[in-house]
């Protein structure tokens, strides 16, 4: 038994709105009374699709999510590729909303929509897209602290990558499993998985610059965490170079550039006495990647609008946990030239 969209009365026979087919009323009296509020949403399915497509091109996520209640109607009688397009649009809208608010509800919706995409993409034999959707859903499941489900998704994506030779999917799945291993105290396994992800980067299909930055960010912090300082040094230089290229392309200071500067500053702390061997425990343990992200995010919001240059030592001082550079090593002469000590 349905209820009236205006007064809430439950009846076996209600009259549907002849235009949108969504609202139901007791009769003309209830429909007329509800029209003022209903008219903004009273559009045909064709008009809904047009509005959603226009909003997608404008990246107006709020407008797209306003029509999410009509998504199932949009999916009806669509071929598989049409269903995938619709699911991807609403998933992107929730990602945009999540980036603005950090809401768990948006993250849960992304995981749910990407899971549905996995099924559709499998039917179309689009295995690379299927693997990427699995990794994307797994990342959001991790945010929701559903580690067991996330690990299953990453493992499934890795099997797809190994079966079909998709290095981009292999990279993403290994990175995700590596982060989970590091978080679970399995440091050796985590470092090995992230090392494998980094090896896959130059073999990825298409542009893998963003993926490379993500792998370098997490891998360098994992190496700091395990005191593998000899392996960190060349990766920091590579991280800085890749982040500089991204900032140049964007025309402003990127978040990855701040992450790379912070990693460089952490390396300075470890090498502040120019020792050739770093024996733990060091006087200041490397920060976890999460805290590094927090520090960088504060700097990013403050500097991105003013285009102000960021000097690594300023970032280090803002974090409040780095020492002065020695001024004698090669790193000091390249990264902290303005603050070298005699």
Residue, then its C-alpha position, 0 to 999 in steps of 0.5 A: x500500500x502506497x502513501x500520498x506524497x502530500x498528506x501521507x495517507x495510505x491507500x491502495x489506489x493513488x493517482x500518479x503524477x502524469x508527467x514525472x510518474x514519481x509522486x502519487x496523490x489522493x486526488x486533485x486536491x492533494x496534487x494542487x496543494x503539493x504543486x509548489x514544492x513538487x514542480x522543481x522535481x517534476x520533470x520527465x526522465x528525458x529531462x532528468x538525463x539531460x540535466x544530469x549530463x549538463x551538470x556532469x560537464x559543469x562538475x556540478x556534483x550537487x545538481x547531479x546528486x539531487x536526481x539520484x532518486x531517479x537513478x534506478x529509473x534511468x538504468x532501466x532498459x539501458x544497455x550495459x555501456x549506458x548503465x556503466x556511464x550512469x553509475x560512473x556519473x553518480x559515483x563521480x558526483x559522490x567523489x566530488x562531494x566527498x572531497x568537499x565534506x569528507x562524509x562517510x555517507x558519500x564514501x559508502x555511496x562510492x563503494x556501492x556504485x563502483x561495486x555495481x560497475x564491477x558487475x556491469x564491466x565484467x559483462x562487457x569483458x572490460x577487465x582493466x576498467x573492472x580492476x580499476x573500479x575494484x581498487x577504487x571501491x577498495x580505497x573507500x572501503x578502507x576509509x570506512x574501516x572495512x579492511x576485510x572487504x577492501x583486501x578482498x577487492x584488492x586481491x581480486x583486482x590483482x588477479x585480474x591484472x595478472x591474468x590480463x597483463x594490466x600493469x596499471x591495475x597491478x600497481x594500484x592493487x599492490x599499493x592498496x595491499x601494501x598500505x594495508x600491510x603497513x597499517x597491520x604491522x606487516x612492514x616487510x610485506x608492505x614494503x615489498x608490495x609497494x616496491x612492486x607497485x613502483x616497478x609497475x609504474x613505467x609499464x602502465x598503460x597511458x599516463x601514470x604520472x598521478x599514480x607514480x606520485x601516489x606510489x612515491x608518497x606512500x613508499x617513501x614513508x614506508x621506507x622511513x618507517x622501516x629505516x631503509x634510508x639508503x633506498x629513500x634518498x634516490x626516491x626523494x629526488x624522483x618524488x621532487x622531480x615528478x611533483x615539480x612537473x605536476x605543479x608546472x602543468x597545473x600552474x600552481x602549487x600542487x598538493x603532491x609538491x608539498x608532500x614531496x617537500x615534506x618528504x625531503x625535509x624528513x630526509x634532511x632530519x635523518x641526514x642532519x649530521x651527514x652520517x653515512x649510516x643511520x642507526x635506529x633509534x634516531x633522535x626523531x622518528x620519521x612521521x607517519x604518512x597520515x601526519x605528513x598529509x595533515x601538515x601538507x594540507x594545512x600549507x596547501x590551503x594557505x598557499x594555493x590562493x596566493x601562489x606563495x613559494x614554499x621553502x622546505x625548511x618553512x614546511x619543516x618548522x611548521x611541522x615543529x619536528x625537524x632540525x636545522x640542516x648541517x649545510x655541508x651535504x649535497x642535499x642542503x645545497x640543493x634543497x635548503x640553499x637559503x638556510x645553509x649553516x657554515 
